[in-house]
Amino acid sequence: MNHFQFTDEQFIEIREIWRDINSQCKLLQEQTGCPDSEIVKMIDSAKSYWENKR
């Protein structure tokens, strides 16, 4: 079992990255009319990339 933990500073940075992702997705959606389902597909693709990167 992995007992990895982020420091408080790293966790704050991760939250900022997530906020930026949400902001960028919202802008993309406003500019293109892209439905939520397409945004989810893009996020799932990124997730898959990181899961398979090992």
GUTI-129274 format. One record per atom (N, C-alpha, C): chain; z negated, y, x negated; atom name. Coordinates in steps of 0.001 Angstrom, whole numbers, plus 500000, padded with zeros to 6 digits. Example, Ala and Ser with C-alpha at 12.3 -4.5 7.8 and 13.67 -1.06 7.14 Angstrom:
# GUTI-129274
{rec 'A' {492200 494310 486810} 'N'};
{rec 'A' {492200 495500 487700} 'CA'};
{rec 'A' {492200 496700 486800} 'C'};
{rec 'A' {492920 497750 487150} 'N'};
{rec 'A' {492860 498940 486330} 'CA'};
{rec 'A' {492130 500030 487100} 'C'};
***
This chain:
# GUTI-129274
{rec 'A' {500000 498815 499156} 'N'};
{rec 'A' {500000 500000 500000} 'CA'};
{rec 'A' {500000 501249 499110} 'C'};
{rec 'A' {500777 502220 499464} 'N'};
{rec 'A' {500903 503456 498704} 'CA'};
{rec 'A' {499830 504442 499142} 'C'};
{rec 'A' {499057 504946 498188} 'N'};
{rec 'A' {497983 505891 498496} 'CA'};
{rec 'A' {498329 507297 498022} 'C'};
{rec 'A' {499626 507583 497995} 'N'};
{rec 'A' {500093 508895 497541} 'CA'};
{rec 'A' {499647 509976 498514} 'C'};
{rec 'A' {499188 511105 497974} 'N'};
{rec 'A' {498839 512247 498803} 'CA'};
{rec 'A' {499356 513514 498147} 'C'};
{rec 'A' {499843 514430 498974} 'N'};
{rec 'A' {500250 515735 498482} 'CA'};
{rec 'A' {499012 516607 498302} 'C'};
{rec 'A' {499095 517530 497361} 'N'};
{rec 'A' {498038 518527 497246} 'CA'};
{rec 'A' {498183 519499 498413} 'C'};
{rec 'A' {497162 520301 498651} 'N'};
{rec 'A' {497234 521293 499724} 'CA'};
{rec 'A' {498399 522244 499504} 'C'};
{rec 'A' {498617 522644 498271} 'N'};
{rec 'A' {499719 523556 497950} 'CA'};
{rec 'A' {501075 522904 498237} 'C'};
{rec 'A' {501221 521649 497870} 'N'};
{rec 'A' {502470 520931 498132} 'CA'};
{rec 'A' {502696 520758 499628} 'C'};
{rec 'A' {501638 520473 500364} 'N'};
{rec 'A' {501764 520310 501806} 'CA'};
{rec 'A' {502222 521613 502455} 'C'};
{rec 'A' {501708 522732 501991} 'N'};
{rec 'A' {502133 524044 502502} 'CA'};
{rec 'A' {503615 524247 502214} 'C'};
{rec 'A' {504059 523861 501026} 'N'};
{rec 'A' {505477 523979 500653} 'CA'};
{rec 'A' {506349 523112 501559} 'C'};
{rec 'A' {505900 521912 501848} 'N'};
{rec 'A' {506647 521014 502731} 'CA'};
{rec 'A' {506765 521613 504123} 'C'};
{rec 'A' {505697 522205 504619} 'N'};
{rec 'A' {505758 522853 505938} 'CA'};
{rec 'A' {506764 523990 505929} 'C'};
{rec 'A' {506835 524745 504843} 'N'};
{rec 'A' {507807 525838 504737} 'CA'};
{rec 'A' {509235 525292 504725} 'C'};
{rec 'A' {509441 524186 504021} 'N'};
{rec 'A' {510767 523554 504009} 'CA'};
{rec 'A' {511137 523131 505424} 'C'};
{rec 'A' {510205 522520 506157} 'N'};
{rec 'A' {510480 522082 507524} 'CA'};
{rec 'A' {510794 523259 508430} 'C'};
{rec 'A' {510059 524366 508259} 'N'};
{rec 'A' {510353 525570 509049} 'CA'};
{rec 'A' {511752 526087 508751} 'C'};
{rec 'A' {512136 526032 507484} 'N'};
{rec 'A' {513469 526490 507101} 'CA'};
{rec 'A' {514546 525591 507708} 'C'};
{rec 'A' {514305 524281 507686} 'N'};
{rec 'A' {515263 523349 508303} 'CA'};
{rec 'A' {515411 523667 509781} 'C'};
{rec 'A' {514293 523853 510472} 'N'};
{rec 'A' {514341 524173 511904} 'CA'};
{rec 'A' {515086 525476 512150} 'C'};
{rec 'A' {514835 526454 511310} 'N'};
{rec 'A' {515495 527751 511451} 'CA'};
{rec 'A' {517001 527621 511246} 'C'};
{rec 'A' {517407 526881 510223} 'N'};
{rec 'A' {518826 526688 509944} 'CA'};
{rec 'A' {519509 525919 511065} 'C'};
{rec 'A' {518836 524910 511605} 'N'};
{rec 'A' {519403 524152 512724} 'CA'};
{rec 'A' {519568 525044 513953} 'C'};
{rec 'A' {518598 525895 514195} 'N'};
{rec 'A' {518691 526803 515345} 'CA'};
{rec 'A' {519863 527760 515172} 'C'};
{rec 'A' {520038 528308 513967} 'N'};
{rec 'A' {521173 529193 513703} 'CA'};
{rec 'A' {522493 528470 513901} 'C'};
{rec 'A' {522598 527264 513364} 'N'};
{rec 'A' {523813 526474 513518} 'CA'};
{rec 'A' {524107 526232 514993} 'C'};
{rec 'A' {523076 525917 515734} 'N'};
{rec 'A' {523239 525653 517160} 'CA'};
{rec 'A' {523698 526911 517897} 'C'};
{rec 'A' {523104 528044 517565} 'N'};
{rec 'A' {523497 529307 518209} 'CA'};
{rec 'A' {524933 529680 517870} 'C'};
{rec 'A' {525357 529436 516629} 'N'};
{rec 'A' {526689 529809 516185} 'CA'};
{rec 'A' {527772 528881 516722} 'C'};
{rec 'A' {527442 527608 516902} 'N'};
{rec 'A' {528472 526637 517242} 'CA'};
{rec 'A' {528333 526035 518638} 'C'};
{rec 'A' {527157 526180 519240} 'N'};
{rec 'A' {526920 525538 520523} 'CA'};
{rec 'A' {526647 524049 520384} 'C'};
{rec 'A' {526394 523623 519166} 'N'};
{rec 'A' {526124 522225 518860} 'CA'};
{rec 'A' {524935 521727 519699} 'C'};
{rec 'A' {525095 520598 520408} 'N'};
{rec 'A' {523990 520095 521230} 'CA'};
{rec 'A' {522857 519520 520373} 'C'};
{rec 'A' {521671 519450 520966} 'N'};
{rec 'A' {520502 518906 520267} 'CA'};
{rec 'A' {520789 517536 519667} 'C'};
{rec 'A' {521531 516701 520400} 'N'};
{rec 'A' {521804 515344 519922} 'CA'};
{rec 'A' {522546 515356 518581} 'C'};
{rec 'A' {523427 516328 518371} 'N'};
{rec 'A' {524152 516417 517094} 'CA'};
{rec 'A' {523227 516888 515973} 'C'};
{rec 'A' {522310 517787 516296} 'N'};
{rec 'A' {521316 518232 515303} 'CA'};
{rec 'A' {520473 517031 514880} 'C'};
{rec 'A' {520037 516232 515843} 'N'};
{rec 'A' {519229 515049 515552} 'CA'};
{rec 'A' {520012 514077 514667} 'C'};
{rec 'A' {521299 513900 514930} 'N'};
{rec 'A' {522125 513015 514101} 'CA'};
{rec 'A' {522160 513504 512656} 'C'};
{rec 'A' {522279 514815 512456} 'N'};
{rec 'A' {522308 515359 511096} 'CA'};
{rec 'A' {520978 515118 510393} 'C'};
{rec 'A' {519880 515338 511105} 'N'};
{rec 'A' {518554 515121 510514} 'CA'};
{rec 'A' {518360 513640 510208} 'C'};
{rec 'A' {518802 512756 511104} 'N'};
{rec 'A' {518707 511315 510866} 'CA'};
{rec 'A' {519517 510904 509638} 'C'};
{rec 'A' {520665 511518 509451} 'N'};
{rec 'A' {521486 511214 508266} 'CA'};
{rec 'A' {520763 511612 506990} 'C'};
{rec 'A' {520133 512763 507014} 'N'};
{rec 'A' {519381 513204 505838} 'CA'};
{rec 'A' {518206 512267 505585} 'C'};
{rec 'A' {517535 511858 506635} 'N'};
{rec 'A' {516407 510923 506519} 'CA'};
{rec 'A' {516877 509621 505903} 'C'};
{rec 'A' {517990 509108 506389} 'N'};
{rec 'A' {518543 507849 505861} 'CA'};
{rec 'A' {518878 507976 504384} 'C'};
{rec 'A' {519436 509112 504007} 'N'};
{rec 'A' {519765 509347 502603} 'CA'};
{rec 'A' {518519 509192 501723} 'C'};
{rec 'A' {517422 509839 502128} 'N'};
{rec 'A' {516204 509802 501326} 'CA'};
{rec 'A' {515545 508418 501356} 'C'};
{rec 'A' {515653 507722 502469} 'N'};
{rec 'A' {515083 506377 502545} 'CA'};
{rec 'A' {515856 505404 501672} 'C'};
{rec 'A' {517165 505587 501558} 'N'};
{rec 'A' {518006 504664 500801} 'CA'};
{rec 'A' {518168 505075 499338} 'C'};
{rec 'A' {517626 506190 498968} 'N'};
{rec 'A' {517792 506714 497610} 'CA'};
{rec 'A' {517040 505886 496574} 'C'};
{rec 'A' {516065 505155 496983} 'N'};
{rec 'A' {515212 504389 496049} 'CA'};
{rec 'A' {515984 503488 495164} 'C'};
***
